[in-house]
Amino acid sequence: MNDHHATSTLPFVTGYGYTVHENASMLDRTTFRVPARAAMLIDVHEFDAIPCLLDDAAKQHREVLILGGGSNVLFTRDWPGVVLALRTRGLDIIEQHVPGTPGDAALVRAAAGEVWDDFVHWTLAHGLRGLENLALIPGSVGATPIQNIGAYGVEVGEFVDAVYAYDRTTSSIVRLDRAACAFAYRDSLFKRDSGRYLITAVDFLLPRERALRLDYDGVREELAAMGVDSPDARAVAHAISRVRTRKLPDPVTTGNAGSFFKNPIVSADLATALEGEHARMPLWPLADGLAKLSAAWLIEACGLKGFRQGDAGVSDQHALVLINYGGANGAQLWALARHIQQTVLARFGVALEPEPLVI
């Protein structure tokens, strides 16, 4: 990088707000924990360093990959360019009482590098609601708007007030309000225009009073098992964390990236035809003549839950989760994913799309 910003020390280079690692292992940088290397890995600790680093990468004709917590990416090969890993920190309540909002809402700003689950519990500790159903999702705050993460009947886009990002096209910091983010199911402007925006911070509008969402996938049953009759938001977060821990493998001990495939959106006609052939197939009607199917059900119906090819396998806890049992590389996991896609397509005529970014 630029000499006036960095002082050389082995085996890395440091400068204001960043640290550079040459020929860096990415094994511990993603939750799949597959062997891969980056020609250059830069840990970014200060937003101010971003323009300089991107400018240097462009001058050196190095392709840049933005990495958050590494919970939504699969490397099938080495990365020949630059990986920018955001390690920025900062949480603040910008406005305690936002006028004209239901539920006495507060405006909260979180730096992109904050750990998502830590942020969820920080908001709950400050008496704010809304994110409790998204507890224990791995990854960083800055990654959540890209995928519009969702779980247990809630999507993060519901609570995003604005996203701050470095626009690599205009070389400027921009503020994009919720409408401009164009949130959709596991989708957003940032995903559709991949590589243009480097998210630096996110503003969330979070109410202090809001009806809890409990009618999804065993949440009420878990609260009952906990002996909670009158739950608050913290109890809901705890219950959902317990359910997720029981149903999903822990990425700390078993390499995975959570749900690997999106629930497919198909025409209502196709959904009705499939339902006629498979009476137990779950589906959810949507607007505009569409319907959402359960990718987990489709995979399990193909007999692939628990399926394994060497150290690449499908979880026997949840059919949407692909697992690295220890020795799989990214290419082997991607080959397994392709096998699942082809099997589901051949049986049901439905194409499954991966959720993670596949390199």
Contacts in CASP RR format, 6 or more apart in sequence:
PFRMAT RR
TARGET T0000
AUTHOR 0000-0000-0000
METHOD contacts of the structure
MODEL  1
MNDHHATSTLPFVTGYGYTVHENASMLDRTTFRVPARAAMLIDVHEFDAI
PCLLDDAAKQHREVLILGGGSNVLFTRDWPGVVLALRTRGLDIIEQHVPG
TPGDAALVRAAAGEVWDDFVHWTLAHGLRGLENLALIPGSVGATPIQNIG
AYGVEVGEFVDAVYAYDRTTSSIVRLDRAACAFAYRDSLFKRDSGRYLIT
AVDFLLPRERALRLDYDGVREELAAMGVDSPDARAVAHAISRVRTRKLPD
PVTTGNAGSFFKNPIVSADLATALEGEHARMPLWPLADGLAKLSAAWLIE
ACGLKGFRQGDAGVSDQHALVLINYGGANGAQLWALARHIQQTVLARFGV
ALEPEPLVI
1 13 0 8 1.000
1 15 0 8 1.000
1 18 0 8 1.000
1 20 0 8 1.000
1 42 0 8 1.000
1 52 0 8 1.000
1 53 0 8 1.000
1 56 0 8 1.000
2 52 0 8 1.000
2 56 0 8 1.000
5 15 0 8 1.000
5 16 0 8 1.000
5 49 0 8 1.000
5 52 0 8 1.000
6 13 0 8 1.000
6 14 0 8 1.000
6 15 0 8 1.000
6 20 0 8 1.000
7 13 0 8 1.000
7 14 0 8 1.000
7 15 0 8 1.000
11 21 0 8 1.000
11 22 0 8 1.000
12 19 0 8 1.000
12 20 0 8 1.000
12 21 0 8 1.000
12 22 0 8 1.000
13 19 0 8 1.000
13 20 0 8 1.000
13 22 0 8 1.000
14 20 0 8 1.000
15 49 0 8 1.000
16 46 0 8 1.000
16 48 0 8 1.000
16 49 0 8 1.000
17 44 0 8 1.000
17 45 0 8 1.000
17 46 0 8 1.000
17 48 0 8 1.000
17 49 0 8 1.000
18 42 0 8 1.000
18 43 0 8 1.000
18 44 0 8 1.000
18 45 0 8 1.000
18 46 0 8 1.000
18 49 0 8 1.000
18 53 0 8 1.000
19 42 0 8 1.000
19 43 0 8 1.000
19 45 0 8 1.000
20 40 0 8 1.000
20 41 0 8 1.000
20 42 0 8 1.000
21 38 0 8 1.000
21 40 0 8 1.000
21 41 0 8 1.000
21 42 0 8 1.000
21 43 0 8 1.000
22 39 0 8 1.000
22 40 0 8 1.000
23 37 0 8 1.000
23 38 0 8 1.000
23 39 0 8 1.000
24 37 0 8 1.000
24 38 0 8 1.000
24 40 0 8 1.000
24 41 0 8 1.000
24 83 0 8 1.000
25 35 0 8 1.000
25 36 0 8 1.000
25 37 0 8 1.000
26 36 0 8 1.000
26 37 0 8 1.000
26 38 0 8 1.000
26 41 0 8 1.000
26 75 0 8 1.000
26 79 0 8 1.000
26 83 0 8 1.000
27 33 0 8 1.000
27 34 0 8 1.000
27 35 0 8 1.000
27 36 0 8 1.000
29 41 0 8 1.000
29 67 0 8 1.000
29 69 0 8 1.000
29 70 0 8 1.000
29 83 0 8 1.000
29 85 0 8 1.000
30 67 0 8 1.000
30 69 0 8 1.000
30 70 0 8 1.000
30 71 0 8 1.000
30 73 0 8 1.000
30 74 0 8 1.000
30 75 0 8 1.000
30 257 0 8 1.000
31 69 0 8 1.000
31 70 0 8 1.000
31 71 0 8 1.000
31 138 0 8 1.000
31 251 0 8 1.000
31 255 0 8 1.000
31 256 0 8 1.000
31 257 0 8 1.000
31 258 0 8 1.000
32 73 0 8 1.000
32 74 0 8 1.000
32 75 0 8 1.000
32 255 0 8 1.000
32 256 0 8 1.000
32 257 0 8 1.000
32 324 0 8 1.000
32 330 0 8 1.000
32 333 0 8 1.000
33 255 0 8 1.000
33 324 0 8 1.000
33 326 0 8 1.000
34 74 0 8 1.000
34 75 0 8 1.000
34 324 0 8 1.000
34 328 0 8 1.000
34 329 0 8 1.000
34 330 0 8 1.000
34 333 0 8 1.000
35 329 0 8 1.000
36 75 0 8 1.000
36 76 0 8 1.000
36 77 0 8 1.000
36 78 0 8 1.000
36 79 0 8 1.000
36 330 0 8 1.000
36 359 0 8 1.000
37 78 0 8 1.000
37 79 0 8 1.000
38 65 0 8 1.000
38 78 0 8 1.000
38 79 0 8 1.000
38 81 0 8 1.000
38 82 0 8 1.000
38 83 0 8 1.000
39 62 0 8 1.000
39 78 0 8 1.000
39 79 0 8 1.000
39 80 0 8 1.000
39 81 0 8 1.000
39 82 0 8 1.000
40 62 0 8 1.000
40 81 0 8 1.000
40 82 0 8 1.000
40 83 0 8 1.000
41 82 0 8 1.000
41 83 0 8 1.000
41 85 0 8 1.000
42 53 0 8 1.000
42 82 0 8 1.000
42 83 0 8 1.000
42 84 0 8 1.000
42 85 0 8 1.000
43 85 0 8 1.000
43 87 0 8 1.000
44 50 0 8 1.000
44 53 0 8 1.000
44 84 0 8 1.000
44 85 0 8 1.000
44 86 0 8 1.000
44 87 0 8 1.000
44 88 0 8 1.000
45 87 0 8 1.000
45 88 0 8 1.000
45 89 0 8 1.000
46 88 0 8 1.000
47 88 0 8 1.000
47 166 0 8 1.000
47 200 0 8 1.000
47 201 0 8 1.000
50 84 0 8 1.000
50 166 0 8 1.000
50 198 0 8 1.000
50 200 0 8 1.000
51 166 0 8 1.000
51 171 0 8 1.000
53 82 0 8 1.000
53 84 0 8 1.000
54 64 0 8 1.000
54 84 0 8 1.000
54 166 0 8 1.000
54 168 0 8 1.000
54 198 0 8 1.000
55 171 0 8 1.000
57 63 0 8 1.000
57 64 0 8 1.000
57 81 0 8 1.000
57 82 0 8 1.000
62 80 0 8 1.000
62 81 0 8 1.000
62 82 0 8 1.000
63 80 0 8 1.000
63 81 0 8 1.000
63 82 0 8 1.000
64 81 0 8 1.000
64 82 0 8 1.000
64 83 0 8 1.000
64 84 0 8 1.000
64 195 0 8 1.000
65 79 0 8 1.000
65 81 0 8 1.000
65 82 0 8 1.000
65 83 0 8 1.000
65 84 0 8 1.000
65 359 0 8 1.000
66 83 0 8 1.000
66 84 0 8 1.000
66 86 0 8 1.000
66 195 0 8 1.000
66 198 0 8 1.000
67 73 0 8 1.000
67 83 0 8 1.000
67 84 0 8 1.000
67 85 0 8 1.000
67 86 0 8 1.000
68 85 0 8 1.000
68 86 0 8 1.000
68 112 0 8 1.000
68 113 0 8 1.000
68 139 0 8 1.000
68 140 0 8 1.000
68 142 0 8 1.000
68 143 0 8 1.000
69 85 0 8 1.000
69 113 0 8 1.000
69 115 0 8 1.000
69 138 0 8 1.000
69 139 0 8 1.000
69 140 0 8 1.000
69 143 0 8 1.000
70 139 0 8 1.000
70 140 0 8 1.000
70 143 0 8 1.000
70 257 0 8 1.000
71 138 0 8 1.000
71 139 0 8 1.000
71 143 0 8 1.000
71 251 0 8 1.000
71 257 0 8 1.000
71 258 0 8 1.000
72 139 0 8 1.000
72 143 0 8 1.000
72 147 0 8 1.000
72 257 0 8 1.000
72 355 0 8 1.000
72 356 0 8 1.000
72 357 0 8 1.000
73 257 0 8 1.000
73 356 0 8 1.000
73 357 0 8 1.000
73 358 0 8 1.000
73 359 0 8 1.000
74 257 0 8 1.000
74 330 0 8 1.000
74 333 0 8 1.000
74 334 0 8 1.000
74 354 0 8 1.000
74 356 0 8 1.000
74 357 0 8 1.000
74 358 0 8 1.000
74 359 0 8 1.000
75 330 0 8 1.000
75 359 0 8 1.000
76 329 0 8 1.000
76 330 0 8 1.000
76 331 0 8 1.000
76 333 0 8 1.000
76 334 0 8 1.000
76 358 0 8 1.000
76 359 0 8 1.000
77 331 0 8 1.000
77 359 0 8 1.000
79 359 0 8 1.000
84 198 0 8 1.000
86 112 0 8 1.000
86 113 0 8 1.000
86 140 0 8 1.000
86 142 0 8 1.000
86 198 0 8 1.000
87 113 0 8 1.000
88 111 0 8 1.000
88 112 0 8 1.000
88 113 0 8 1.000
88 114 0 8 1.000
88 200 0 8 1.000
89 111 0 8 1.000
89 113 0 8 1.000
89 114 0 8 1.000
90 109 0 8 1.000
90 110 0 8 1.000
90 111 0 8 1.000
90 114 0 8 1.000
91 108 0 8 1.000
91 109 0 8 1.000
91 110 0 8 1.000
91 111 0 8 1.000
91 114 0 8 1.000
91 119 0 8 1.000
91 122 0 8 1.000
92 108 0 8 1.000
92 109 0 8 1.000
93 106 0 8 1.000
93 107 0 8 1.000
93 108 0 8 1.000
93 126 0 8 1.000
94 107 0 8 1.000
94 108 0 8 1.000
94 109 0 8 1.000
94 203 0 8 1.000
95 106 0 8 1.000
95 107 0 8 1.000
96 106 0 8 1.000
97 104 0 8 1.000
97 105 0 8 1.000
97 106 0 8 1.000
98 105 0 8 1.000
98 106 0 8 1.000
98 107 0 8 1.000
98 205 0 8 1.000
101 205 0 8 1.000
101 207 0 8 1.000
102 207 0 8 1.000
103 207 0 8 1.000
103 208 0 8 1.000
103 209 0 8 1.000
103 210 0 8 1.000
104 207 0 8 1.000
104 208 0 8 1.000
104 209 0 8 1.000
105 205 0 8 1.000
105 206 0 8 1.000
105 207 0 8 1.000
105 208 0 8 1.000
106 126 0 8 1.000
106 128 0 8 1.000
106 205 0 8 1.000
106 206 0 8 1.000
106 208 0 8 1.000
107 161 0 8 1.000
107 203 0 8 1.000
107 204 0 8 1.000
107 205 0 8 1.000
108 123 0 8 1.000
108 126 0 8 1.000
108 128 0 8 1.000
108 203 0 8 1.000
108 204 0 8 1.000
108 205 0 8 1.000
108 206 0 8 1.000
109 201 0 8 1.000
109 202 0 8 1.000
109 203 0 8 1.000
109 204 0 8 1.000
110 119 0 8 1.000
110 141 0 8 1.000
110 142 0 8 1.000
110 201 0 8 1.000
110 202 0 8 1.000
110 204 0 8 1.000
111 141 0 8 1.000
111 200 0 8 1.000
111 201 0 8 1.000
112 140 0 8 1.000
112 141 0 8 1.000
112 142 0 8 1.000
112 143 0 8 1.000
112 199 0 8 1.000
112 200 0 8 1.000
112 201 0 8 1.000
112 202 0 8 1.000
113 140 0 8 1.000
113 141 0 8 1.000
113 142 0 8 1.000
114 140 0 8 1.000
114 141 0 8 1.000
114 142 0 8 1.000
115 139 0 8 1.000
115 140 0 8 1.000
115 141 0 8 1.000
116 134 0 8 1.000
116 137 0 8 1.000
116 138 0 8 1.000
116 139 0 8 1.000
116 140 0 8 1.000
116 141 0 8 1.000
116 143 0 8 1.000
116 144 0 8 1.000
116 149 0 8 1.000
117 135 0 8 1.000
117 136 0 8 1.000
117 137 0 8 1.000
117 138 0 8 1.000
117 139 0 8 1.000
119 131 0 8 1.000
119 141 0 8 1.000
120 131 0 8 1.000
120 132 0 8 1.000
120 134 0 8 1.000
120 135 0 8 1.000
120 237 0 8 1.000
121 135 0 8 1.000
121 237 0 8 1.000
123 130 0 8 1.000
123 131 0 8 1.000
123 204 0 8 1.000
123 206 0 8 1.000
124 131 0 8 1.000
124 132 0 8 1.000
124 233 0 8 1.000
124 234 0 8 1.000
124 237 0 8 1.000
127 208 0 8 1.000
127 233 0 8 1.000
128 206 0 8 1.000
128 207 0 8 1.000
128 208 0 8 1.000
129 206 0 8 1.000
129 207 0 8 1.000
129 208 0 8 1.000
129 209 0 8 1.000
129 210 0 8 1.000
129 212 0 8 1.000
129 233 0 8 1.000
130 154 0 8 1.000
130 158 0 8 1.000
130 159 0 8 1.000
130 206 0 8 1.000
130 207 0 8 1.000
130 210 0 8 1.000
130 233 0 8 1.000
131 154 0 8 1.000
131 156 0 8 1.000
131 159 0 8 1.000
131 204 0 8 1.000
131 206 0 8 1.000
132 212 0 8 1.000
132 233 0 8 1.000
132 234 0 8 1.000
132 236 0 8 1.000
132 237 0 8 1.000
132 240 0 8 1.000
133 150 0 8 1.000
133 151 0 8 1.000
133 152 0 8 1.000
133 153 0 8 1.000
133 154 0 8 1.000
133 213 0 8 1.000
133 216 0 8 1.000
133 219 0 8 1.000
133 236 0 8 1.000
133 237 0 8 1.000
133 240 0 8 1.000
134 149 0 8 1.000
134 150 0 8 1.000
134 151 0 8 1.000
134 152 0 8 1.000
134 154 0 8 1.000
134 156 0 8 1.000
135 237 0 8 1.000
135 238 0 8 1.000
135 240 0 8 1.000
135 241 0 8 1.000
135 244 0 8 1.000
136 240 0 8 1.000
136 241 0 8 1.000
136 244 0 8 1.000
136 245 0 8 1.000
137 144 0 8 1.000
137 149 0 8 1.000
137 150 0 8 1.000
137 151 0 8 1.000
138 251 0 8 1.000
138 258 0 8 1.000
141 202 0 8 1.000
142 199 0 8 1.000
142 201 0 8 1.000
142 202 0 8 1.000
143 149 0 8 1.000
143 199 0 8 1.000
144 156 0 8 1.000
144 202 0 8 1.000
145 156 0 8 1.000
145 157 0 8 1.000
145 160 0 8 1.000
145 163 0 8 1.000
145 181 0 8 1.000
145 183 0 8 1.000
145 188 0 8 1.000
145 190 0 8 1.000
145 199 0 8 1.000
145 202 0 8 1.000
146 188 0 8 1.000
146 190 0 8 1.000
146 191 0 8 1.000
146 199 0 8 1.000
147 186 0 8 1.000
147 187 0 8 1.000
147 188 0 8 1.000
147 191 0 8 1.000
147 355 0 8 1.000
148 155 0 8 1.000
148 156 0 8 1.000
148 157 0 8 1.000
148 183 0 8 1.000
148 184 0 8 1.000
148 185 0 8 1.000
148 186 0 8 1.000
148 187 0 8 1.000
148 188 0 8 1.000
149 155 0 8 1.000
149 156 0 8 1.000
149 186 0 8 1.000
150 156 0 8 1.000
150 186 0 8 1.000
151 240 0 8 1.000
151 244 0 8 1.000
152 213 0 8 1.000
152 216 0 8 1.000
152 217 0 8 1.000
152 219 0 8 1.000
152 240 0 8 1.000
153 213 0 8 1.000
153 216 0 8 1.000
154 213 0 8 1.000
155 183 0 8 1.000
155 185 0 8 1.000
157 178 0 8 1.000
157 181 0 8 1.000
157 183 0 8 1.000
159 204 0 8 1.000
159 205 0 8 1.000
159 206 0 8 1.000
160 178 0 8 1.000
160 181 0 8 1.000
160 183 0 8 1.000
160 202 0 8 1.000
160 203 0 8 1.000
160 204 0 8 1.000
160 205 0 8 1.000
161 177 0 8 1.000
161 178 0 8 1.000
161 203 0 8 1.000
161 204 0 8 1.000
161 205 0 8 1.000
162 175 0 8 1.000
162 176 0 8 1.000
162 177 0 8 1.000
162 178 0 8 1.000
162 202 0 8 1.000
162 203 0 8 1.000
163 175 0 8 1.000
163 176 0 8 1.000
163 181 0 8 1.000
163 190 0 8 1.000
163 197 0 8 1.000
163 199 0 8 1.000
163 201 0 8 1.000
163 202 0 8 1.000
163 203 0 8 1.000
164 173 0 8 1.000
164 174 0 8 1.000
164 175 0 8 1.000
164 176 0 8 1.000
164 199 0 8 1.000
164 200 0 8 1.000
164 201 0 8 1.000
164 202 0 8 1.000
164 203 0 8 1.000
165 173 0 8 1.000
165 174 0 8 1.000
165 176 0 8 1.000
165 190 0 8 1.000
165 197 0 8 1.000
165 198 0 8 1.000
165 199 0 8 1.000
165 200 0 8 1.000
166 172 0 8 1.000
166 173 0 8 1.000
166 174 0 8 1.000
166 197 0 8 1.000
166 198 0 8 1.000
166 200 0 8 1.000
167 173 0 8 1.000
167 174 0 8 1.000
167 196 0 8 1.000
167 197 0 8 1.000
168 195 0 8 1.000
168 196 0 8 1.000
168 197 0 8 1.000
168 198 0 8 1.000
169 196 0 8 1.000
173 200 0 8 1.000
174 197 0 8 1.000
176 189 0 8 1.000
176 197 0 8 1.000
180 189 0 8 1.000
181 188 0 8 1.000
181 189 0 8 1.000
181 190 0 8 1.000
182 188 0 8 1.000
182 189 0 8 1.000
182 192 0 8 1.000
185 262 0 8 1.000
185 263 0 8 1.000
185 265 0 8 1.000
185 292 0 8 1.000
186 262 0 8 1.000
186 355 0 8 1.000
189 197 0 8 1.000
190 196 0 8 1.000
190 197 0 8 1.000
190 199 0 8 1.000
212 231 0 8 1.000
212 232 0 8 1.000
212 233 0 8 1.000
212 236 0 8 1.000
213 219 0 8 1.000
214 220 0 8 1.000
214 223 0 8 1.000
214 231 0 8 1.000
214 236 0 8 1.000
217 243 0 8 1.000
218 243 0 8 1.000
219 236 0 8 1.000
219 239 0 8 1.000
219 240 0 8 1.000
219 243 0 8 1.000
222 239 0 8 1.000
222 240 0 8 1.000
222 242 0 8 1.000
222 243 0 8 1.000
223 231 0 8 1.000
223 235 0 8 1.000
223 236 0 8 1.000
223 239 0 8 1.000
226 235 0 8 1.000
226 238 0 8 1.000
226 239 0 8 1.000
226 242 0 8 1.000
228 235 0 8 1.000
228 239 0 8 1.000
231 239 0 8 1.000
246 317 0 8 1.000
247 317 0 8 1.000
247 318 0 8 1.000
248 256 0 8 1.000
248 258 0 8 1.000
248 315 0 8 1.000
248 317 0 8 1.000
248 318 0 8 1.000
248 321 0 8 1.000
249 255 0 8 1.000
249 256 0 8 1.000
249 315 0 8 1.000
249 317 0 8 1.000
249 321 0 8 1.000
249 323 0 8 1.000
251 257 0 8 1.000
251 258 0 8 1.000
254 323 0 8 1.000
254 324 0 8 1.000
254 325 0 8 1.000
255 323 0 8 1.000
255 324 0 8 1.000
255 326 0 8 1.000
256 315 0 8 1.000
256 321 0 8 1.000
256 322 0 8 1.000
256 323 0 8 1.000
256 324 0 8 1.000
257 322 0 8 1.000
257 355 0 8 1.000
257 356 0 8 1.000
258 320 0 8 1.000
258 321 0 8 1.000
258 355 0 8 1.000
259 295 0 8 1.000
259 318 0 8 1.000
259 320 0 8 1.000
259 321 0 8 1.000
259 355 0 8 1.000
260 320 0 8 1.000
260 321 0 8 1.000
260 322 0 8 1.000
260 337 0 8 1.000
260 354 0 8 1.000
260 355 0 8 1.000
260 356 0 8 1.000
261 295 0 8 1.000
261 299 0 8 1.000
261 320 0 8 1.000
261 337 0 8 1.000
261 340 0 8 1.000
261 341 0 8 1.000
261 352 0 8 1.000
261 353 0 8 1.000
261 354 0 8 1.000
261 355 0 8 1.000
262 295 0 8 1.000
262 352 0 8 1.000
262 353 0 8 1.000
262 354 0 8 1.000
262 355 0 8 1.000
263 292 0 8 1.000
263 293 0 8 1.000
263 294 0 8 1.000
263 295 0 8 1.000
264 292 0 8 1.000
264 293 0 8 1.000
264 295 0 8 1.000
264 298 0 8 1.000
264 350 0 8 1.000
264 351 0 8 1.000
264 352 0 8 1.000
264 353 0 8 1.000
265 286 0 8 1.000
265 290 0 8 1.000
265 291 0 8 1.000
265 292 0 8 1.000
265 293 0 8 1.000
266 290 0 8 1.000
266 291 0 8 1.000
266 292 0 8 1.000
266 293 0 8 1.000
266 350 0 8 1.000
267 289 0 8 1.000
267 290 0 8 1.000
267 291 0 8 1.000
268 285 0 8 1.000
268 289 0 8 1.000
268 290 0 8 1.000
268 291 0 8 1.000
270 291 0 8 1.000
270 349 0 8 1.000
270 350 0 8 1.000
271 283 0 8 1.000
271 285 0 8 1.000
271 291 0 8 1.000
271 293 0 8 1.000
272 291 0 8 1.000
274 281 0 8 1.000
274 283 0 8 1.000
274 293 0 8 1.000
274 348 0 8 1.000
274 350 0 8 1.000
275 281 0 8 1.000
275 283 0 8 1.000
278 301 0 8 1.000
281 293 0 8 1.000
281 294 0 8 1.000
281 297 0 8 1.000
281 301 0 8 1.000
282 293 0 8 1.000
282 294 0 8 1.000
282 297 0 8 1.000
283 291 0 8 1.000
283 292 0 8 1.000
283 293 0 8 1.000
283 294 0 8 1.000
284 291 0 8 1.000
284 292 0 8 1.000
285 291 0 8 1.000
286 292 0 8 1.000
293 350 0 8 1.000
295 319 0 8 1.000
295 320 0 8 1.000
295 344 0 8 1.000
295 352 0 8 1.000
296 318 0 8 1.000
296 319 0 8 1.000
296 320 0 8 1.000
297 319 0 8 1.000
298 344 0 8 1.000
298 347 0 8 1.000
298 348 0 8 1.000
298 350 0 8 1.000
298 352 0 8 1.000
299 305 0 8 1.000
299 314 0 8 1.000
299 319 0 8 1.000
299 320 0 8 1.000
299 340 0 8 1.000
299 344 0 8 1.000
299 352 0 8 1.000
300 319 0 8 1.000
301 347 0 8 1.000
301 348 0 8 1.000
302 340 0 8 1.000
302 343 0 8 1.000
302 344 0 8 1.000
302 347 0 8 1.000
304 314 0 8 1.000
304 319 0 8 1.000
304 340 0 8 1.000
304 343 0 8 1.000
305 314 0 8 1.000
305 315 0 8 1.000
305 316 0 8 1.000
305 319 0 8 1.000
306 313 0 8 1.000
306 314 0 8 1.000
306 315 0 8 1.000
306 316 0 8 1.000
306 319 0 8 1.000
307 313 0 8 1.000
307 314 0 8 1.000
307 336 0 8 1.000
308 314 0 8 1.000
308 325 0 8 1.000
309 332 0 8 1.000
309 335 0 8 1.000
309 336 0 8 1.000
309 339 0 8 1.000
310 325 0 8 1.000
310 328 0 8 1.000
310 332 0 8 1.000
311 324 0 8 1.000
311 325 0 8 1.000
311 326 0 8 1.000
311 327 0 8 1.000
311 328 0 8 1.000
311 332 0 8 1.000
312 322 0 8 1.000
312 323 0 8 1.000
312 324 0 8 1.000
312 325 0 8 1.000
312 328 0 8 1.000
312 330 0 8 1.000
312 332 0 8 1.000
312 333 0 8 1.000
312 335 0 8 1.000
312 336 0 8 1.000
313 322 0 8 1.000
313 323 0 8 1.000
313 325 0 8 1.000
313 328 0 8 1.000
313 333 0 8 1.000
313 336 0 8 1.000
314 321 0 8 1.000
314 322 0 8 1.000
314 323 0 8 1.000
314 336 0 8 1.000
314 340 0 8 1.000
315 321 0 8 1.000
315 322 0 8 1.000
315 323 0 8 1.000
322 333 0 8 1.000
322 336 0 8 1.000
322 337 0 8 1.000
324 330 0 8 1.000
324 333 0 8 1.000
334 358 0 8 1.000
337 354 0 8 1.000
337 358 0 8 1.000
340 352 0 8 1.000
341 351 0 8 1.000
341 352 0 8 1.000
344 350 0 8 1.000
344 351 0 8 1.000
344 352 0 8 1.000
345 351 0 8 1.000
345 352 0 8 1.000
END
